[in-house]
């Protein structure tokens, strides 16, 4: 298979090198144009994100193409050869296909299962099509990659659960409260993580955000950023009864939220479920609060536990995904191999048809003696005989090609039928 | 009575149960979604069975105990299908479907049982009493089944077992709202059913002997239990685990009233 893939990713190359490469390619350069000027490169795709740079190509001469693509990366990264060798990986044939499928399915991503890479790959492919850098092989390969990514996404839970603490908070809120539509979120104190979690909650349907802080000015400032309502600390008890989700992250030394406070609030809110998230260290919420019925208290370690569990789950799912990718690589290889016998099949048919044409011409004199209809019938009959005779060898060739064993047959057919060149 | 559709429904309930169990083991919500469609098919077949019955003998769909149990299964399943449209509780079917299968197996023991209504139970209000009561009790049963799953999920979350089952079970809020809806709709229906029964007993039998009949007493106990639950829920604001636990206890009382006590009462019973 003449597909090659040369690239580097976050695992093989440090940020500074990836950075240099991405920058130089951003400055009005046309990597595809440049790649296609290389004679050994017949089709090319250039994918560049903050975590990876990959060049996929259909090569005429594999070795030559690999060397030229390496040189291309070397030039643009301002790297020396030794550095480059350390960072680059080169895959050929099925390995290149597998790598591309893994990248598309987000198995090779820094955060496994994150969905952006597929979009980035689609953008790269769009560029590639617009600049007419793709041909039959890359078109098929990329579409196959997109299909594989979709299969992985639907058949495994690789993108299933939150792998950041703030998302884990949203996930838990949904597990406890059900729909977040119209829920009220109370931020006690403010910090980056609690703001982020609040934003995620808003995006997932939460209706209202209240920000409580010791200094009203700070509360107002944070509330302004996330369209919340600021309140002073003295209103905390009162607001506790309105909130469904409380995220606490003050710098206080003692407990800010205590069981009696929560019990009172709960009574006033008729025991509606209350989800308390304590991401402060030292803790803001008295751990005993979590024992109250209908109150669920998660601290930073609990949320991290959720994240760890989710990461483990993604890794389990990744094994399933590798299986799917294996299948798809095989399927692509089958298609590719049938491609190898296509020229032989075409010349076989051409030869048969030229014989037919020649013979009909030779017999022209007596054919003209027949009526119009009979003449047609004879032509049809001859064409049918040819098709019937060719049918079995052609199907046989295609079948053999799937298991990559067609070459001896191709050679034999070319020799026996004296197809041009005699050799494949 | 042709039992073709009954048998088909029983088979579909079985298939739905199998689907839910597979989804529990494989932890895939997709499987539960398929199982929910199969449960829908089961309910549809079961409905055809009841329509056939109605065409034959009017709205008398629960003449003997076995038919009553079958009707009970139909109510629980169809109410669940309606409620799960509003909440994301597809996996709750993993409790509802096996429950329906158990009832249906019990019902199939007498699928061709007696159809004679005793003389003492002839009257227009009797089918009204029976139908409304079973619908009310079916909704209660559904509320309780949601309570069972609530307790499981509550335990998982409190023990921070977020990996396996908890990821897959419905959210506490959704389960609680099914419990709420079941109590809220079941209560007026059962009340009307009991009133219909009392009015009829008063006029047909007269006297007060029927009041002390064991089944009447048990039914009244069930009614009181659920009335208490609904009151606590709406007026006092009991929610979540406490109501869930009490709902499970109420289900035990309900089932004993429905099936067990049937054999204690002389007249007031399904044959």
Interface residues (C-beta under 8 A of the other chain):
Chain A: X161 X172 X174 X175 X176 X177 X178 X179 X267 X269 X270 X271 X272 X273 X290 X293 X294 X296 X302 X305 X306 X309 X312 X313
Chain B: X87 X88 X153 X157 X158 X160 X162 X163 X166 X167 X170 X171 X172 X173 X174 X176 X177 X236 X237 X238 X239 X240 X241 X242
